[in-house]
Amino acid sequence: MVDEAAVAIVGGGPAGAALATRLAHSGVSTIVFERSAEPKWRACGVFSSPLTHSRLIDLGLTQAQVADLSRPISALALGTTSGATCRIEYRHGHAGGFDRVQLDGAMLDRARDAGADVRVSRVVQSVGLPRAAAESGWLRTSATGPNRDGGAQTVRARFIVGADGPNSVVARAAGVMARPRLSKAGLTFHMADPQAAPAGQPMTGRFVFGKGWYVGIAPVPGDRVNIGIVMPRGLLAEPLDVIAARLIGQIPGPSEPWMSAQVTDSYAAAGRLSHRVTRNAGAGFLLVGDACGFIDPLTGEGLHRALVSAELAADAITGWLRGDARALDDYDRRLRSRFRTKDVVSWVLQAFLAQPALLDYALRRLARRDRVRETLTLVLTDQIPASRALDPRFMARLLAP
């Protein structure tokens, strides 16, 4: 069985679904391959920038849908296990804690409604990239799950997109995988929250930083909190529930009701969070979302970055299909330019995380300096240029006694 399309997208997560929606709206024949039969909980980010809401609405989701899919987060309480604390307020739009299972499903439905051919329960086993603009590439896929109807399929496409996250099959076929610079693992799950506010009411999220690890606690729809733990990869040798219980037990202060509540889904682990690529696009291929590289989920920008990359990618692919030979190079340049400074900010934060005494010092000063705190909040939410946080004057105001 051989099908043909202008564009084939590997991965039906937010980046792949958003790109498929934009391409289909532009009249580009697009096929999306998603390995799961339906969205399910997996290791992924749920906390996201205030800008994510407007980008989802721009894709065609309604205000009511976005409100149902996320819990507004009006502030973040930051603290260390040694007692330093600081509170960040979102004064220019709330951040969000998303129900990722429902969000991923809604975005795939939006891609279908736009006219994309979404094929679920299909795993892409191998990819052959086109060597010239006039050629087509190919993908070989097989069915997944207990019902393997459909067997093997081969699809030819003029353009192939990797929206399949770390270790992307498209990135590997293109030979652009690079050695990561960090060695961290992630563990995520949800717990019931007996003290959750009524649906739609803003709540406060929390980050707790320990020695070599941190825990993010984000309220999400359904009277739950999402727990995201970032830690050294070596800890994954232990059972996941044991790791979770030990690190949550180190959170300072009185016990909160969710800490002894029921885990509402499975523990999901990511064995390696950080990864990078040497290029985001080339002859017949392009990467979007986490497939473009990832540093650390601390800044909560994974979902927003996925949507930004999908928008830039749609412009690049439609331009390339119309004969713009520079479109792919422009995409790689624009994407790197868009996030380069923010990536530097992420690396600066990694330096603070690696020095617990310095992190304590910085949090205590941040708590007392309103203007510095407001600037950092706007940088982390992409509402002002990230370069503002790298200005020596900003660092001096932050760290001065």
GIMOVEN-V900534 format. One line per field, one symbol per residue. ss: DSSP state (@ for helix, = for strand, . for the rest). phi: phi as a letter, one per 30 degrees, with the letter a starting at -180 (. if undefined). psi: psi as a letter, one per 40 degrees, with the letter a starting at -180 (. if undefined). A space follows every 50 residues. Layout:
ss: ???
phi: ???
psi: ???
This chain:
ss: .=========...@@@@@@@@@@@@....=====............==.. @@@@@@@@....@@@@@@@===========....=====.....====.@ @@@@@@@@@@@@@@..====.=======........=======....... ..==========......@@@@@@..==.....=========........ ..=======....=======...=========@@@@@..@@@@@@@@@.. ......@@@@..=....===....===...==..===.@@@@==..@@@. .@@@@@@@@@@@@@@@@@@@@.....@@@@@@@@@@@@@@@@@@@@@@@@ @@@..@@@@@@@@@@@@@.@@@@@@@@@@@.....@@@@..@@@@@@@@. .
phi: .bcbadbcccjcdeddddddddddddiddbcccbdddaebdbdadcdbde ddeddddddjddeddddddbcdccabccacdcjdbabccccbjddbccdd ddddddddddddddjdcccchbcddabcddcaddcccbbcbbdcidccdj hdbbbcbdbbccbcieheddddddicdbddcbbbcbbbacbdbdcddeei ddbccabbccdiabbcbbdbeihbbccbccadddddddedddeedddddc ddjddceddcdddcaddbccdbddaabdbcaaeibacbidddkacadedi cedddddddddddddddddddcjddcdddddeddddddceddddeddddd ddddbedddeeddddddccdddddddddddcicbeddddcdeddddddcd e
psi: hhiiidhhhhhfaddddddddddddeehhhhhhhdidihihihiidhiid edddddddeeiiddddddeihhheihhhiieeehiihhhgefhiiihigd dddddddddddddeeihhhifhhhdihhiieideiiaiihiiiiidhfid aiihhhidhhhhffaifhdddddefehihieigiiihiiiiigefiiihe hiihiihhhaheiihhhhhiiffiihhhhhiiddeediidddddddddee hiiihidddeihheaihhihdhdhiiidieiaheiiiiaedeiiciedef eddddddddddddddddddddeeheeddddddddddddeddddddddddd dddegddddddddddddegdddddddddddefeihdddeehdddddddei .
